[in-house]
Structures are given as C-alpha cells and as structure tokens.
Amino acid sequence: LRTIERTGLGKHAFSNIRYNEGGSENEDFVLNKPAYRSAEILIAGDNFGCGSSREHAPWALMDLGLRCVIAPSFADIFYNNCFKNGILPIILSSEIVDTLFAYQGEIVINLEEQSVKTEDNIYNFEVDAERKRRLINGLDEIGLTLQYEDQIRSFEVEHFNKYPWL
C-alpha cells in the first residue's frame, strides 16, 4: 500500500498463492493457466474480499484484467470499492457459484439484462439501479461529479461574487 497509482498492482494480486517461494509462477494457480490468463470474470467463494478494506484490492484486480467477480457473498467494504472502481461484483447463491466453478465453457455477463449466461443456463442477479447506471456509463465518483461541472462553476462564480473576501 505504498502507492496511490491504480496501475502496476495486478502483479501482486493473489501473490501468496499465485507465486512459489522465489517468485516463480505456481502452475496450479488457476489464473496462471493459459486458458484463464486473460480472464475478465473471477468466480470466488464466500466473503470474497474480506480483509481488503482499501481500494488497492479492486485496483489490483482491474490491473490483472478482471472486470467482474461472482461470489455468494462479499466483504462490505470490498463490495462497495468494486463499484467505485469499475468492477461488477455479482452475488449468486452458493449452488449457482459451485455450478459456475465446474463449468468449462464461456460465461457472458450482461449488465443491462442483469444476467450471467452459460451455454445451457441464464442466472439473473440484482444490482442497484444507480450503481448499474454508473458502471454502464463508466462513471466513477469524479466522473459523476463532473456531470455537474457547469453548475459547480456557476456556484463558484456566484459564491465568490457574494463573498469576495474568502
């Protein structure tokens, strides 16, 4: 946590299980396998993100190329930080997550339809309408604020004219 940069953290994601002692890649770690190196969706277990109370965790996942995490549950702070940083956290039942763990084909996420699709099944998920809008439009908190740039400038001019000594 010695950086405020959003890039370069991907190499540290899951480092304790992704790498062997000495720094070589653990061949058994799923994201090191050729079929999953460019994965954008991570299927995870209960309470994913527990202990990740800073935005560095979603930054590392984004830098790794992940755009969505599907799990039965998430740590609250991590869950909220995902939305703030452009990652879609999807909550599905343990049974569905277990099915997705075993699935060997392509998984397609459709945020507008709020669905997770496999070749044989469609699983629907819930997402707050405002969070959905922000993700679809690529709006983080700064982008959201900049939607009101004209009103902010107008306020600043008016405020300065009214209180020029400030």
N, C-alpha and C positions, 0 to 999 in steps of 0.2 A: 504494500500500500504506500509505496514511496513515489507514486506518480499521480498526476491529475489528468494525464493523457488517456484517451479512450482506446488507443491503438497499442499493439505490442503485448497485450495481456493474454492473448489466446494461447501462447506457448506455455503459459502457466496453468491453464485450465486443467483440472484433474491431475495435476503433476504427480501427486503421491501414488496414483495408480496407473498413470499413463506412461511413466518412465521407470526404468530399472535403476538400481543404485549405479552410479557412474554416469547417468544421463542418457543411456540408450533407450530406444522405444521398447515398451513392453508389447510384444507381438500379440498377446492375449487381450489387450485392451481394445474394446470394440471400435473406437474412433481411430485407432491405428491400423485397422484392417482396410485394405484397398477399397472394398465395397462401400465403406462408410466414411472415408476421409473427407469427402465433400458434402456430408450430410447437413441438411438445414433444419432437421427435426430431431429432437432428442426425446426418447421415451425414458422416463425415470420412475423411481419408486416414491413411496410416501414421504411427505415433508421435505420435498426437494428444495434445496437452497438453505436449509437450516444451518445457521452459523454464518451465513453470508449477508450481513447486515449493511454492507456498503455497496455502492453502485459498481464497484470493481468486478463483482461476480458477473452481472449481466454484460458488462463491457468485455470481459474475457470470453464469454460465450459468443457474443457478436463478433469479436475478432477471430474466433475459431470458425465462424461461418454459420453458426446456429441462429435461426430466426424464430423457432418455436420449441417449447418444452411441453410435453404431455406427461401428466402425473396424476395420481389420485389426490394428492394434496401438496401444498407448498408452504414454506415458511412465509409468514405475512409480509415482512419487510422485503424479502426477495421477490415475492409475487408483485408487489407494488413497483419495485425498481425495474422489473421486466417491462412493464407497460411504459414507464418513464423513459426507457431506453430502446424502445422499438422491438422488443421480443414479446411474442404472444404466448403467455402461459395458459395452457388448456387443462382444465380439471375434468377427468373422466373417472368412472368407477374403477376399482381395483381389477375387477373381472375384465373390463374392456382393455385396460392397460396391459394386463397379462396376455390377452389375445394379441395386442399390437407388438408386444415383446417377441412373441413367437412368429409373427407374420414375416414372411420373407420377400414380399413384393413392395411396390411403390406405395407410399402414403401421400395423399394430397390433402392439404388444408385449404379450405375456402372460408375466409373470414367473413365475407359478406353473407354467405349462407349459414355460417357458424357450423361447419361440418368438417369431419375427418373422414376421408374416403379411402377405402382399400378396394381391391378388385371385387370383393364379394359383399362388403358392408359399408354402411354410412352411419357414423356416430355423430350425434349433434351435441354441441356444447353451448354453455351460456357465457356471455361476456357483456359487461356493462356497455350500454349504447354509446356513452361519451368516450369511453376508452377505445371502443371499436372505431369510432369516427376518427379519433386521433391517430390510431395505427394505420387505418386505410389512407389517411391524408399525410402520413409521415410527420406528424406534429409532436415534437417534444414540448416541454414547458416553455422554452424560449420561443419556439415557433408559434405556440398558442398565443403567447403574449404579443408577438409581432403582428398578429392578425389585427391588433388594435393600435397599430403604430400611429395612424392619423389622429385618433382620439388622444393618445398619450402626448403627442406633440402639441395638440391644441390645448390640453390641460396645462402642460408645462409653460406655454406662452402666457396663458391666462393667469396662471399662478404667479409667474414672475412679474407680470404687469400689476397684479394685485399686491404682491409682497416683494418689491424690488430690493429690499434690504437683505433678503435671505440668500 
